[in-house]
Amino acid sequence: MADPLKIFFSPELVRRLADDVARVHSSFPSRAFIRDATAGLDELELLDRGKHIALALTRHLPPAYP
């Protein structure tokens, strides 16, 4: 049986996303973002996982960026 689609938004994806953002925004708090974005992730379904990660990004990125 195939894995559920929700696992696309996994802790590994969060870590890769943090690495990608940190490459272009050197002061990005990767560890804090990863901790925030992965907290409670396993209990969420697909759309809620995406929203959870997006909210974590909002909390850890500056309010205005290029």
Steps between C-alpha positions, in 0.01 A plus 500: 500500500624849416588753768235763572549826312516692828852371568625728220491775767749320721770605746752430223323745269504759780877454540558535124282810494698651788826429316366661180381812680825530698700497174333823389424653842805446721333616821208257463461316834502151352506305826212699650300468178556124482399459865187712447400347165542139611326535837173308473548432128444125529146545632389719208351406165620625159351851477551575868865398468551749219329775700704415810830528310387823330413655837840399638665672203294812570621503860868461406536713188519878518168677434638650179755333275592522130 
